């Protein structure tokens, strides 16, 4: 199962995140093999916090040129987006408690991702929809360097919204099959 989960997430990262250029900083580490895909077997919060801490410690002990970022994939827990959203507070607490604030940053992805102030079906939510709940661990120093080099980083969110809004129904079915499979069941 772990290999299947990882393969689905790798495909999502390649086709959606990089393919649609939703993150202009993802292509280079993807090509360089600097992204770690870790499937968590956790089915409750404390076990997931333990997995998150292990991944932060691994990033801490691994040179950036070998491991730039980690996708902690959560196939067995936090399937409900409101539960996932509440867990993010615990994850941020863990970062603070272990003095990782300012060193690492969390980005969040979920199959039912919904930005505040949007309706569930709004296209802009697709920018953070993934096949499984995911905690993306980013090195803040590297992210800051990339943002400094990017010509107009403030335009990224709006560009992403325009990109996903321009997708045809066929493109959405191809890029986000897990969303439409859920609707059928």
N, C-alpha and C positions, 0 to 999 in steps of 0.2 A: 504493500500500500504506500509506503514512504516514497518509493521510486515513482509511482504513479502521481502522487501529490506534487512532488518536486517537478516532474515533467510538465504537468499542467501549469504550474506557476512559472516555469521557465518560458513556456509558450506564451503565456499572458505578458510577461515582461518583454519578450522579443516582439510580439505582434502588436500589443496595445501601447505599453509605456514607451518603448523605443520606436516601434513602427509608426505610431501616430505622433511621435515626438512630444509626448506629454511631459517628459522630463528630459530636457536637452542635455542633462549631465549623465544620463544612464548609459548611453551608447559605449563610451570609452571603457568604463569598468566591466561592462558586459563582454566586450570583445577581449579584454585583457584577462578575463577569468578571475576578477577580484571581488566577485559577489558570492557570498555564502548563502546557500539555501538550507535552512535547518527546520525540519519538521518536528514540532513539539507533540509529544504524546499526551500532554497534560489534558485532564478533563475537569480541572478545578483551578481556582485562582492561585492558590499557594504553589502548586506544582508549576504553573505557568510563570509565576514570578521567579521561581528557582531557575527555570530554563532561560528566562530573560537575563538574569544575573550572570549565568554561565556564558551566555553569548557576549555580554558586555565585557566580561573578564577576558574572553578569547580575543575580542577586538583589541583590548588593552595590551595583550601580550604578543600580538602579531603585527609585524610591520605593515604599514599602509600599502606598500607596493605589492604585498602578497594578499592582503585582505582589506578591502576598502569599506565594505558595507555588508550587512547581513539582513536577510529576509527571514524572520521567524514566523513560520507558517503554522496555523492553529486549526487543524481540521476537526478536532474533537470537542472543542470548547468555544464558547462565546459566539454561537451561531446567530443569536438574536443581537441585532445591532445596538439596541439600548444597553444590553449587558456588556457588549464590547466597548461601547462609549464610556460606560462607568469604569470598566477595567483600566482604561487609559489613565484615569486619575491615579490608580494604584501603581501603574507603570511609571508615571512621572514621579510619584513619591519614592519609588525604588531608585530612580536616577538620583534624586536629591539626597536620599539617605546614604547612598554609596559615593557621593561626591562626583557624580558623572555629569551634573548640570554644567553646561558650557563645553563639555567634551563630546558628548553624544546627544543626538536629537532623535526623537521618534517621529516617524511618519506613519499614518494609519490607512489601511485598506480593508475593505470588507465587501462581501457580495451585495449587501443591502445598504451600502454607504449612502448617507443622506446628509447633505450640508444643512446647517440651521437656516431656516427661512425658505427652504425649498420643498416642493412636493416630491414624494417618492419617485414619480415617473419623470421628473425633470432631467433633461439630458446632462446637465452639468455634474450630476452625481456620478455619471459614468467615469469621470476622471479619477475617482478613487475606488471604483468597483474592481474587485479582484475575485478569483475563484474561491478563495478561502479567506477567513480573517488573517491578516498579516500585520506584524509589527516590523517596520523597516527601521533598522538601526543605522544612523548616519554619523559619520565623523564630522563634527561641526567645523573644525578648522579647514578641512577639505572642501566642505560645502561653501564656506565663506570665500575661499579662493575661487571656486567655480563661478559663484555669483558675481564676484568682482570682475571676472573676465567676460561675462556675458553682457552683450550690448544693452539690453533692456529687461532686466529680470522682473520688473514690476508687471510687464506685459504677459508673463507666462500664464498666470491663471486665466486671464481673459482669452488668450490665444487657445488655451486648452478647451475652454467652454465653446468657443466658436468651432473648433475642430470636431468635438463630439456632437455638437448640434448639426453639423453638416453631414454626418454619417447617414447613409441610406438604411432602410430597414434590413436589407440583405447584409450590409456591412456590420450592423449591430449583431445580427444573428451569427455571423461568422466570428466576430471578435469577442463576443460575450455569450457564448452558448450556454454557460451555466446559469445565466439570468433567465433565459427563456425556458430552460429545462425545469427550473423551479416553478415557473408560471403554469406549466403543463400539469404538474403533479397536484 
